[in-house]
């Protein structure tokens, strides 16, 4: 499929940001995250009954985005130093393209090189050299369908914040009266330290991309398979309600160890971001920024995958109300620093193989309606971070799609694993 860019522009908030809100302060979690992007793509088939012509969709989306940006004004600003965003209304990078092909064809036979061209930045997770905090690309297909590609700077916010913005934007576009508003309380709760000598970890994938040839493969786990995994965990462990992410991730982790050639004495680790919203009344579900900690779990050798589920659950459960209370206390920065240092040190040690996971399953992305129906599909794009899994709900919200990034010579071994081979698409 050929993709041709028709226009590039900056979309500014429909109303100027008040002078009192010009300086948006970052939190101490924000300031230690490199400026690399979070890619996401929503796909919509054409709905004639919506009354919106395909040729009008980009104009419709642009106007409603400008309205949404009046509330999410930091997204239209620019970084000013290490801990501040100048909310100067310069705008969000907005591209419109036409795709020489049919949307359904892409959904049925997706190709990574095509998906990578549906997002504004093609650096696949690498550190951004742009100034925009958010970029959006509206891709229009011959059939009238569209794909909306997002690139959000992780320096300013996380996936939950992107989800909150998308909800608000869609509500504006659909003409809904009830529109979610962001809560800007992270900087006051977790004030930035302004550490002048801070530098991103040089071995962090966005800073130093892998020299190996990386490939991304999609694995589909239907609801029936996920249900069977859950039942096996319930019968063989003390966990009564395992989540889809836990069982699928543990299964992939086990197969990943085999594909990496790890023996029974080899150490491996996983790093999973844990959303802190909703775990404490102060941390509102619409709090804007980076509000997460990394759950780092260690395992030795090819451990039974059910044991891996138990290890994951035990690690994730550490981030409870007591942990958040300590994070919000005076020495909270030291607690956060220790959390991220643990992950950094593991990645820096070549003797420990680390598998990273970015789960999107808790965000109801398939409910996002801009006025012409719900998405037909939700995916990421290319992500140049070796040994990474991105997990999404299947459209029925019961199964799981896992996008795995590995070195090319190892991916073949992963595909051969019995547990995954049947479900590889």
TORFI-76869 format. One record per residue (C-alpha): x, y, z; chain; residue in one letter; residue number from 1. Coordinates in Angstrom, 3 decimals, padded with zeros to 6 digits. Example, Ala and Ser with C-alpha at 12.3 -4.5 7.8 and 13.67 -1.06 7.14 Angstrom:
// residues 2
- 012.300/-004.500/007.800/A/a/1
- 013.670/-001.060/007.140/A/s/2
// end
This chain:
// residues 425
- 000.000/000.000/000.000/A/x/1
- 001.243/003.447/-000.909/A/x/2
- 000.693/006.305/001.527/A/x/3
- 000.854/009.922/000.367/A/x/4
- 000.946/012.859/002.782/A/x/5
- -001.529/015.552/001.719/A/x/6
- -000.956/018.151/004.400/A/x/7
- 001.066/019.022/007.483/A/x/8
- 000.116/021.705/009.973/A/x/9
- 000.003/022.624/013.637/A/x/10
- -003.382/022.503/015.364/A/x/11
- -003.664/025.058/018.152/A/x/12
- -006.200/025.139/021.013/A/x/13
- -009.450/026.814/019.915/A/x/14
- -009.119/029.245/022.844/A/x/15
- -005.804/030.780/024.002/A/x/16
- -004.322/029.311/027.165/A/x/17
- -004.603/031.830/030.033/A/x/18
- -001.359/033.465/031.131/A/x/19
- -001.751/031.964/034.605/A/x/20
- -001.438/028.471/033.064/A/x/21
- 001.527/029.160/030.780/A/x/22
- 004.077/027.305/032.919/A/x/23
- 003.204/023.621/033.263/A/x/24
- 005.489/021.896/035.742/A/x/25
- 006.547/018.275/035.376/A/x/26
- 006.732/015.726/038.185/A/x/27
- 009.827/013.882/039.365/A/x/28
- 008.639/010.850/037.401/A/x/29
- 008.306/012.893/034.204/A/x/30
- 011.747/014.486/034.426/A/x/31
- 013.607/011.154/034.382/A/x/32
- 011.940/009.784/031.238/A/x/33
- 013.581/010.293/027.824/A/x/34
- 011.715/012.206/025.113/A/x/35
- 010.606/009.200/023.048/A/x/36
- 007.146/008.549/021.706/A/x/37
- 004.281/006.193/022.495/A/x/38
- 002.744/004.958/019.202/A/x/39
- -000.920/003.974/018.890/A/x/40
- -003.291/003.497/015.931/A/x/41
- -007.116/003.329/015.889/A/x/42
- -008.830/001.949/012.745/A/x/43
- -012.402/002.811/011.683/A/x/44
- -014.474/001.409/008.833/A/x/45
- -016.661/003.887/006.966/A/x/46
- -020.143/004.355/008.434/A/x/47
- -022.432/006.027/005.917/A/x/48
- -025.209/006.471/008.496/A/x/49
- -022.998/008.843/010.495/A/x/50
- -023.719/011.580/007.963/A/x/51
- -020.026/012.509/007.774/A/x/52
- -018.490/012.243/004.316/A/x/53
- -015.005/010.691/004.076/A/x/54
- -013.693/013.913/002.533/A/x/55
- -014.875/015.853/005.621/A/x/56
- -013.400/013.586/008.312/A/x/57
- -010.026/015.286/008.585/A/x/58
- -011.644/018.734/008.927/A/x/59
- -014.060/017.336/011.506/A/x/60
- -011.236/015.817/013.524/A/x/61
- -009.059/018.920/013.330/A/x/62
- -011.803/021.214/014.614/A/x/63
- -012.738/018.920/017.503/A/x/64
- -009.074/018.446/018.442/A/x/65
- -008.647/022.215/018.727/A/x/66
- -011.541/022.242/021.188/A/x/67
- -010.115/019.362/023.225/A/x/68
- -006.720/021.068/023.418/A/x/69
- -008.203/023.958/025.397/A/x/70
- -008.370/021.516/028.325/A/x/71
- -005.233/019.547/027.420/A/x/72
- -003.189/022.684/026.731/A/x/73
- 000.237/021.220/027.745/A/x/74
- 000.056/018.985/024.658/A/x/75
- 000.166/022.096/022.467/A/x/76
- 003.168/023.521/024.324/A/x/77
- 006.934/023.085/024.095/A/x/78
- 009.568/021.950/026.582/A/x/79
- 011.319/024.753/028.436/A/x/80
- 014.318/023.363/030.252/A/x/81
- 014.152/020.058/032.074/A/x/82
- 011.090/020.398/034.282/A/x/83
- 008.771/022.855/032.546/A/x/84
- 006.447/022.965/029.548/A/x/85
- 005.816/026.386/028.039/A/x/86
- 002.105/026.275/027.209/A/x/87
- 002.495/028.697/024.321/A/x/88
- -000.193/027.138/022.094/A/x/89
- 002.262/026.389/019.295/A/x/90
- 000.158/023.351/018.535/A/x/91
- -000.032/019.631/017.875/A/x/92
- 001.571/018.288/014.686/A/x/93
- -001.331/017.174/012.463/A/x/94
- -000.871/015.237/009.225/A/x/95
- -003.414/014.019/006.675/A/x/96
- -002.611/011.234/004.231/A/x/97
- -004.353/009.096/001.608/A/x/98
- -003.758/005.352/001.445/A/x/99
- -003.816/003.545/-001.874/A/x/100
- -005.689/000.520/-000.563/A/x/101
- -008.642/-000.820/001.414/A/x/102
- -008.795/-000.744/005.196/A/x/103
- -010.168/-004.273/005.522/A/x/104
- -007.270/-005.600/003.486/A/x/105
- -004.812/-004.057/005.939/A/x/106
- -006.704/-005.435/008.943/A/x/107
- -006.789/-008.954/007.505/A/x/108
- -003.190/-008.924/006.249/A/x/109
- -001.268/-006.365/008.306/A/x/110
- 002.300/-005.535/007.381/A/x/111
- 004.561/-003.747/009.832/A/x/112
- 006.094/-001.535/007.153/A/x/113
- 002.598/-000.254/006.300/A/x/114
- 001.568/000.297/009.918/A/x/115
- 004.783/002.221/010.538/A/x/116
- 003.737/004.735/007.898/A/x/117
- 000.377/005.387/009.572/A/x/118
- 002.003/007.318/012.419/A/x/119
- 003.674/010.765/012.182/A/x/120
- 007.163/009.764/013.326/A/x/121
- 008.931/006.826/011.738/A/x/122
- 011.787/006.493/014.227/A/x/123
- 010.108/003.511/015.888/A/x/124
- 010.461/004.477/019.520/A/x/125
- 013.766/006.314/019.181/A/x/126
- 014.451/009.550/020.990/A/x/127
- 012.552/012.393/019.333/A/x/128
- 014.345/015.294/017.694/A/x/129
- 011.077/017.188/017.335/A/x/130
- 009.601/019.800/019.635/A/x/131
- 005.963/018.678/019.571/A/x/132
- 004.516/016.886/022.584/A/x/133
- 001.883/015.153/020.452/A/x/134
- 001.570/014.331/016.769/A/x/135
- -001.469/012.859/014.992/A/x/136
- -001.816/011.429/011.495/A/x/137
- -005.236/010.896/009.872/A/x/138
- -004.983/008.259/007.139/A/x/139
- -007.875/008.044/004.653/A/x/140
- -008.416/004.793/002.726/A/x/141
- -010.106/004.298/-000.659/A/x/142
- -013.097/002.617/001.005/A/x/143
- -013.804/005.638/003.216/A/x/144
- -012.260/004.054/006.292/A/x/145
- -009.645/005.884/008.335/A/x/146
- -006.770/005.087/010.668/A/x/147
- -005.759/007.649/013.293/A/x/148
- -002.119/007.345/014.323/A/x/149
- -000.803/008.922/017.543/A/x/150
- 002.701/009.707/018.770/A/x/151
- 002.818/011.058/022.331/A/x/152
- 006.058/012.155/023.963/A/x/153
- 006.597/009.920/026.993/A/x/154
- 008.421/012.806/028.646/A/x/155
- 005.148/014.621/029.295/A/x/156
- 002.713/011.760/029.897/A/x/157
- 002.017/008.005/029.817/A/x/158
- -000.439/005.733/028.030/A/x/159
- -003.215/006.429/030.526/A/x/160
- -002.955/010.166/029.815/A/x/161
- -003.075/009.503/026.081/A/x/162
- -006.218/007.440/026.636/A/x/163
- -007.799/010.302/028.619/A/x/164
- -007.049/012.754/025.809/A/x/165
- -008.442/010.419/023.138/A/x/166
- -011.656/010.005/025.171/A/x/167
- -012.075/013.753/025.456/A/x/168
- -011.287/014.373/021.785/A/x/169
- -013.740/011.702/020.627/A/x/170
- -016.462/013.102/022.890/A/x/171
- -015.946/016.563/021.396/A/x/172
- -016.080/015.181/017.860/A/x/173
- -019.239/013.190/018.590/A/x/174
- -020.948/016.213/020.132/A/x/175
- -021.309/014.688/023.585/A/x/176
- -022.147/016.963/026.482/A/x/177
- -020.168/014.993/029.056/A/x/178
- -016.474/015.344/028.282/A/x/179
- -013.706/014.079/030.546/A/x/180
- -011.294/016.715/031.857/A/x/181
- -007.653/016.152/032.826/A/x/182
- -006.487/016.632/036.411/A/x/183
- -003.147/018.424/036.602/A/x/184
- -001.972/017.461/040.085/A/x/185
- 001.168/015.373/039.468/A/x/186
- 003.664/018.225/039.876/A/x/187
- 002.169/019.295/043.199/A/x/188
- 002.075/015.729/044.527/A/x/189
- 005.417/014.618/043.082/A/x/190
- 007.423/017.846/042.589/A/x/191
- 010.346/017.698/040.154/A/x/192
- 013.837/017.851/041.572/A/x/193
- 015.462/019.577/038.619/A/x/194
- 018.527/017.371/038.875/A/x/195
- 020.990/019.209/036.568/A/x/196
- 023.263/016.206/036.033/A/x/197
- 020.503/013.745/035.071/A/x/198
- 021.073/011.912/031.818/A/x/199
- 018.955/009.081/030.371/A/x/200
- 020.417/005.605/030.792/A/x/201
- 022.779/005.179/027.781/A/x/202
- 021.617/001.561/027.440/A/x/203
- 017.961/002.559/027.340/A/x/204
- 016.564/001.349/023.995/A/x/205
- 015.144/004.743/022.948/A/x/206
- 018.542/006.325/023.541/A/x/207
- 020.684/003.558/022.073/A/x/208
- 018.697/001.479/019.541/A/x/209
- 019.623/-002.174/019.135/A/x/210
- 022.365/-002.955/016.632/A/x/211
- 020.623/-006.244/015.847/A/x/212
- 017.949/-006.609/013.216/A/x/213
- 014.673/-006.480/015.097/A/x/214
- 011.379/-007.926/013.936/A/x/215
- 007.859/-007.560/015.297/A/x/216
- 005.403/-010.457/015.232/A/x/217
- 001.755/-010.512/016.260/A/x/218
- 000.379/-013.400/018.307/A/x/219
- -003.341/-013.833/018.878/A/x/220
- -004.725/-015.572/021.966/A/x/221
- -008.499/-016.149/021.598/A/x/222
- -010.848/-015.953/024.566/A/x/223
- -011.120/-019.748/024.785/A/x/224
- -007.339/-020.121/025.136/A/x/225
- -007.079/-017.292/027.674/A/x/226
- -009.924/-018.872/029.661/A/x/227
- -008.088/-022.197/029.726/A/x/228
- -004.927/-020.505/030.981/A/x/229
- -006.897/-018.815/033.756/A/x/230
- -008.521/-022.105/034.791/A/x/231
- -005.146/-023.827/035.019/A/x/232
- -003.825/-021.036/037.248/A/x/233
- -006.878/-021.203/039.535/A/x/234
- -006.529/-024.992/039.892/A/x/235
- -002.780/-024.948/040.518/A/x/236
- -002.179/-021.835/042.598/A/x/237
- -003.658/-019.622/045.289/A/x/238
- -004.638/-016.941/042.756/A/x/239
- -008.415/-016.928/042.343/A/x/240
- -008.798/-014.216/039.715/A/x/241
- -005.790/-014.121/037.387/A/x/242
- -005.925/-011.406/034.754/A/x/243
- -005.588/-011.853/031.009/A/x/244
- -002.341/-009.903/031.033/A/x/245
- -000.839/-012.041/033.790/A/x/246
- -001.543/-015.426/032.205/A/x/247
- -000.676/-014.487/028.630/A/x/248
- 002.447/-012.564/029.615/A/x/249
- 003.661/-015.428/031.833/A/x/250
- 003.150/-017.910/028.984/A/x/251
- 005.105/-015.722/026.570/A/x/252
- 007.824/-015.169/029.183/A/x/253
- 008.305/-018.931/029.514/A/x/254
- 008.558/-019.398/025.738/A/x/255
- 010.815/-016.353/025.445/A/x/256
- 013.297/-017.953/027.871/A/x/257
- 013.476/-021.009/025.636/A/x/258
- 013.895/-018.882/022.501/A/x/259
- 016.753/-016.992/024.182/A/x/260
- 018.461/-020.283/024.996/A/x/261
- 018.431/-019.704/028.767/A/x/262
- 019.320/-022.741/030.857/A/x/263
- 017.926/-023.632/034.268/A/x/264
- 020.511/-021.519/036.085/A/x/265
- 020.136/-018.417/033.926/A/x/266
- 018.486/-015.336/035.372/A/x/267
- 015.778/-013.433/033.531/A/x/268
- 013.633/-010.496/034.536/A/x/269
- 010.499/-008.726/033.403/A/x/270
- 009.600/-005.062/033.731/A/x/271
- 005.932/-004.081/033.642/A/x/272
- 004.620/-000.534/034.257/A/x/273
- 001.974/-000.391/036.990/A/x/274
- -000.566/002.426/036.718/A/x/275
- -000.885/004.137/040.117/A/x/276
- -004.205/005.828/039.321/A/x/277
- -007.193/004.556/041.258/A/x/278
- -005.037/003.015/043.975/A/x/279
- -005.280/006.177/046.071/A/x/280
- -008.066/008.772/046.264/A/x/281
- -005.573/011.564/045.537/A/x/282
- -004.420/009.974/042.270/A/x/283
- -007.442/010.572/040.076/A/x/284
- -008.002/008.252/037.112/A/x/285
- -007.726/011.343/034.876/A/x/286
- -004.511/012.652/036.448/A/x/287
- -002.310/013.827/033.582/A/x/288
- 001.360/012.927/033.395/A/x/289
- 003.490/009.873/034.111/A/x/290
- 001.936/008.085/037.068/A/x/291
- 003.439/004.633/037.080/A/x/292
- 006.127/002.507/038.667/A/x/293
- 007.966/-000.473/037.237/A/x/294
- 007.163/-003.944/038.574/A/x/295
- 010.420/-005.878/038.165/A/x/296
- 010.159/-009.654/038.541/A/x/297
- 013.066/-012.109/038.579/A/x/298
- 013.063/-015.783/037.572/A/x/299
- 015.710/-018.463/037.190/A/x/300
- 015.680/-020.685/034.132/A/x/301
- 012.653/-022.169/032.432/A/x/302
- 010.298/-021.918/035.379/A/x/303
- 006.770/-023.295/035.066/A/x/304
- 004.593/-020.510/033.638/A/x/305
- 002.063/-020.807/036.492/A/x/306
- 004.866/-020.066/038.943/A/x/307
- 005.673/-017.046/036.784/A/x/308
- 002.068/-015.841/037.168/A/x/309
- 002.469/-016.053/040.948/A/x/310
- 005.743/-014.122/040.794/A/x/311
- 004.182/-011.404/038.635/A/x/312
- 001.185/-011.049/040.949/A/x/313
- 003.388/-010.823/044.042/A/x/314
- 005.508/-008.072/042.476/A/x/315
- 002.555/-006.041/041.194/A/x/316
- 000.796/-006.258/044.573/A/x/317
- 003.683/-004.360/046.170/A/x/318
- 002.358/-001.162/044.623/A/x/319
- -000.512/-000.784/047.075/A/x/320
- -001.848/002.147/049.109/A/x/321
- 001.074/001.896/051.522/A/x/322
- 003.580/002.225/048.673/A/x/323
- 001.743/005.227/047.245/A/x/324
- 001.619/006.869/050.667/A/x/325
- 005.409/006.582/050.875/A/x/326
- 005.777/007.822/047.272/A/x/327
- 003.730/010.924/048.108/A/x/328
- 005.725/011.574/051.275/A/x/329
- 008.761/013.811/051.606/A/x/330
- 011.231/011.084/050.581/A/x/331
- 009.058/009.889/047.675/A/x/332
- 011.670/010.822/045.085/A/x/333
- 014.181/008.407/046.616/A/x/334
- 011.598/005.602/046.501/A/x/335
- 010.883/006.322/042.834/A/x/336
- 014.588/006.591/042.027/A/x/337
- 015.217/003.191/043.627/A/x/338
- 012.364/001.697/041.594/A/x/339
- 013.736/002.904/038.256/A/x/340
- 017.365/002.231/039.215/A/x/341
- 016.532/-001.439/039.761/A/x/342
- 015.255/-001.718/036.191/A/x/343
- 018.206/000.279/034.807/A/x/344
- 020.748/-001.892/036.588/A/x/345
- 019.160/-005.086/035.300/A/x/346
- 019.149/-003.858/031.711/A/x/347
- 022.794/-002.799/032.063/A/x/348
- 023.837/-006.287/033.202/A/x/349
- 024.308/-008.501/030.194/A/x/350
- 024.115/-011.587/032.432/A/x/351
- 020.423/-010.895/033.097/A/x/352
- 018.061/-011.041/030.132/A/x/353
- 015.180/-008.586/030.502/A/x/354
- 011.732/-008.821/028.895/A/x/355
- 009.719/-005.599/028.937/A/x/356
- 005.943/-005.381/028.672/A/x/357
- 003.614/-002.493/027.850/A/x/358
- 000.013/-003.617/028.472/A/x/359
- -002.866/-001.633/026.949/A/x/360
- -005.555/-004.126/027.946/A/x/361
- -006.966/-002.025/030.799/A/x/362
- -007.889/000.839/028.472/A/x/363
- -011.241/000.372/026.655/A/x/364
- -009.888/001.667/023.366/A/x/365
- -012.531/-000.229/021.404/A/x/366
- -015.151/002.108/022.910/A/x/367
- -013.692/005.269/021.320/A/x/368
- -016.345/006.706/018.990/A/x/369
- -015.630/009.946/017.120/A/x/370
- -019.145/009.973/015.678/A/x/371
- -018.950/007.196/013.084/A/x/372
- -018.787/004.079/015.245/A/x/373
- -016.291/002.143/017.308/A/x/374
- -012.857/001.004/016.088/A/x/375
- -012.514/-002.070/013.923/A/x/376
- -009.012/-002.616/015.257/A/x/377
- -006.434/-001.100/017.632/A/x/378
- -002.663/-001.590/017.307/A/x/379
- 000.726/-000.115/017.904/A/x/380
- 003.278/000.540/015.184/A/x/381
- 006.955/-000.402/014.976/A/x/382
- 008.768/-000.185/018.300/A/x/383
- 012.550/-000.497/018.244/A/x/384
- 012.964/-001.800/021.765/A/x/385
- 014.416/-005.287/021.809/A/x/386
- 012.641/-007.938/023.904/A/x/387
- 009.450/-005.955/024.325/A/x/388
- 005.814/-007.056/024.341/A/x/389
- 002.888/-004.733/023.666/A/x/390
- -000.449/-006.249/024.661/A/x/391
- -003.898/-005.207/023.405/A/x/392
- -007.433/-006.474/023.844/A/x/393
- -008.939/-008.368/020.969/A/x/394
- -012.031/-006.689/019.560/A/x/395
- -014.369/-008.853/021.690/A/x/396
- -012.398/-007.641/024.773/A/x/397
- -011.914/-011.229/025.939/A/x/398
- -008.902/-012.349/023.943/A/x/399
- -005.437/-010.784/023.724/A/x/400
- -003.155/-009.661/020.911/A/x/401
- 000.539/-009.611/021.792/A/x/402
- 003.052/-007.760/019.619/A/x/403
- 006.515/-009.139/020.357/A/x/404
- 009.773/-007.404/019.378/A/x/405
- 012.873/-009.607/019.262/A/x/406
- 016.090/-010.092/017.348/A/x/407
- 015.343/-011.716/014.004/A/x/408
- 017.372/-014.878/014.690/A/x/409
- 015.538/-015.439/017.999/A/x/410
- 012.027/-014.748/016.769/A/x/411
- 012.052/-017.920/014.669/A/x/412
- 012.700/-019.964/017.795/A/x/413
- 009.872/-018.232/019.639/A/x/414
- 007.441/-019.017/016.822/A/x/415
- 008.359/-022.686/017.048/A/x/416
- 007.275/-022.932/020.663/A/x/417
- 004.152/-025.087/020.782/A/x/418
- 002.209/-022.757/023.080/A/x/419
- 002.515/-019.901/020.615/A/x/420
- 002.881/-021.520/017.223/A/x/421
- -000.812/-022.391/016.842/A/x/422
- -001.856/-018.820/017.607/A/x/423
- 000.647/-016.960/015.488/A/x/424
- -000.976/-014.892/012.758/A/x/425
// end
